[in-house]
C-alpha cells in the first residue's frame, strides 16, 4: 500500500500468492512504472528492503557520518 502524509491510501496492490516480498510487488506494480516513466512526480519513502531510486528514498544501512544519521532520522 502507498499512503500520503495524511495516511490516505493512494494505491493498494493485492492478489500476490503466498509470501511475496514488498519490493518485488512494488517493482512489478503500475505505480513503479509510472514513477520510472516520469508520469507521476513526488518522492516515496521506503524501508531498507527496497532499492533506492530517484523517486524512492530508503534509509542507509550503515550510517557513518552525522549527515548519514540526519538523513536516516529525517526519513522517520
Rosetta constraint file for C-alpha pairs under 8 A:
AtomPair CA 1 CA 9 HARMONIC 6.96 0.50
AtomPair CA 1 CA 10 HARMONIC 7.50 0.50
AtomPair CA 1 CA 11 HARMONIC 5.52 0.50
AtomPair CA 1 CA 12 HARMONIC 4.31 0.50
AtomPair CA 1 CA 13 HARMONIC 6.32 0.50
AtomPair CA 2 CA 9 HARMONIC 5.91 0.50
AtomPair CA 2 CA 10 HARMONIC 5.45 0.50
AtomPair CA 2 CA 11 HARMONIC 5.08 0.50
AtomPair CA 2 CA 12 HARMONIC 6.48 0.50
AtomPair CA 3 CA 7 HARMONIC 5.21 0.50
AtomPair CA 3 CA 8 HARMONIC 5.23 0.50
AtomPair CA 3 CA 9 HARMONIC 4.38 0.50
AtomPair CA 3 CA 10 HARMONIC 5.34 0.50
AtomPair CA 3 CA 11 HARMONIC 7.17 0.50
AtomPair CA 4 CA 8 HARMONIC 5.51 0.50
AtomPair CA 4 CA 9 HARMONIC 6.73 0.50
AtomPair CA 4 CA 10 HARMONIC 6.84 0.50
AtomPair CA 11 CA 31 HARMONIC 7.93 0.50
AtomPair CA 13 CA 25 HARMONIC 7.73 0.50
AtomPair CA 13 CA 29 HARMONIC 7.61 0.50
AtomPair CA 16 CA 20 HARMONIC 6.60 0.50
AtomPair CA 16 CA 25 HARMONIC 7.79 0.50
AtomPair CA 20 CA 24 HARMONIC 6.91 0.50
AtomPair CA 20 CA 25 HARMONIC 6.98 0.50
AtomPair CA 21 CA 25 HARMONIC 6.52 0.50
AtomPair CA 22 CA 26 HARMONIC 6.13 0.50
AtomPair CA 22 CA 49 HARMONIC 7.73 0.50
AtomPair CA 22 CA 50 HARMONIC 7.84 0.50
AtomPair CA 23 CA 27 HARMONIC 5.97 0.50
AtomPair CA 23 CA 49 HARMONIC 6.58 0.50
AtomPair CA 23 CA 50 HARMONIC 5.28 0.50
AtomPair CA 23 CA 51 HARMONIC 7.67 0.50
AtomPair CA 24 CA 28 HARMONIC 6.43 0.50
AtomPair CA 25 CA 29 HARMONIC 6.15 0.50
AtomPair CA 26 CA 31 HARMONIC 7.61 0.50
AtomPair CA 26 CA 32 HARMONIC 6.20 0.50
AtomPair CA 27 CA 32 HARMONIC 5.81 0.50
AtomPair CA 27 CA 33 HARMONIC 7.73 0.50
AtomPair CA 28 CA 32 HARMONIC 6.98 0.50
AtomPair CA 28 CA 33 HARMONIC 7.63 0.50
AtomPair CA 29 CA 33 HARMONIC 6.64 0.50
AtomPair CA 30 CA 34 HARMONIC 6.20 0.50
AtomPair CA 31 CA 35 HARMONIC 6.28 0.50
AtomPair CA 32 CA 36 HARMONIC 6.14 0.50
AtomPair CA 33 CA 37 HARMONIC 6.07 0.50
AtomPair CA 34 CA 38 HARMONIC 6.10 0.50
AtomPair CA 34 CA 39 HARMONIC 4.96 0.50
AtomPair CA 34 CA 40 HARMONIC 5.86 0.50
AtomPair CA 35 CA 39 HARMONIC 5.98 0.50
AtomPair CA 35 CA 40 HARMONIC 5.40 0.50
AtomPair CA 35 CA 41 HARMONIC 6.76 0.50
AtomPair CA 35 CA 55 HARMONIC 6.79 0.50
AtomPair CA 41 CA 55 HARMONIC 7.92 0.50
AtomPair CA 42 CA 55 HARMONIC 6.64 0.50
AtomPair CA 43 CA 54 HARMONIC 7.91 0.50
AtomPair CA 43 CA 55 HARMONIC 4.74 0.50
AtomPair CA 43 CA 56 HARMONIC 5.78 0.50
AtomPair CA 43 CA 57 HARMONIC 7.12 0.50
AtomPair CA 44 CA 55 HARMONIC 5.99 0.50
AtomPair CA 44 CA 56 HARMONIC 4.68 0.50
AtomPair CA 44 CA 57 HARMONIC 6.22 0.50
AtomPair CA 45 CA 56 HARMONIC 5.68 0.50
AtomPair CA 45 CA 57 HARMONIC 4.98 0.50
AtomPair CA 45 CA 58 HARMONIC 6.13 0.50
AtomPair CA 45 CA 75 HARMONIC 7.10 0.50
AtomPair CA 46 CA 50 HARMONIC 6.27 0.50
AtomPair CA 46 CA 56 HARMONIC 6.55 0.50
AtomPair CA 46 CA 57 HARMONIC 6.09 0.50
AtomPair CA 46 CA 58 HARMONIC 5.08 0.50
AtomPair CA 46 CA 59 HARMONIC 7.75 0.50
AtomPair CA 47 CA 58 HARMONIC 5.45 0.50
AtomPair CA 47 CA 59 HARMONIC 6.44 0.50
AtomPair CA 48 CA 58 HARMONIC 5.60 0.50
AtomPair CA 48 CA 59 HARMONIC 5.74 0.50
AtomPair CA 48 CA 60 HARMONIC 7.40 0.50
AtomPair CA 48 CA 61 HARMONIC 7.04 0.50
AtomPair CA 50 CA 58 HARMONIC 6.82 0.50
AtomPair CA 51 CA 56 HARMONIC 7.77 0.50
AtomPair CA 51 CA 58 HARMONIC 7.32 0.50
AtomPair CA 52 CA 56 HARMONIC 5.54 0.50
AtomPair CA 52 CA 57 HARMONIC 5.62 0.50
AtomPair CA 52 CA 58 HARMONIC 5.74 0.50
AtomPair CA 53 CA 57 HARMONIC 6.67 0.50
AtomPair CA 58 CA 75 HARMONIC 7.73 0.50
AtomPair CA 59 CA 71 HARMONIC 7.49 0.50
AtomPair CA 59 CA 72 HARMONIC 5.23 0.50
AtomPair CA 59 CA 75 HARMONIC 7.00 0.50
AtomPair CA 60 CA 68 HARMONIC 7.03 0.50
AtomPair CA 60 CA 72 HARMONIC 6.48 0.50
AtomPair CA 63 CA 68 HARMONIC 4.96 0.50
AtomPair CA 63 CA 69 HARMONIC 5.75 0.50
AtomPair CA 63 CA 72 HARMONIC 7.95 0.50
AtomPair CA 64 CA 68 HARMONIC 6.13 0.50
AtomPair CA 64 CA 69 HARMONIC 7.31 0.50
AtomPair CA 65 CA 69 HARMONIC 6.42 0.50
AtomPair CA 66 CA 70 HARMONIC 6.07 0.50
AtomPair CA 67 CA 71 HARMONIC 6.04 0.50
AtomPair CA 68 CA 72 HARMONIC 6.33 0.50
AtomPair CA 69 CA 73 HARMONIC 6.04 0.50
AtomPair CA 70 CA 74 HARMONIC 6.04 0.50
AtomPair CA 71 CA 75 HARMONIC 6.44 0.50
AtomPair CA 72 CA 76 HARMONIC 6.90 0.50
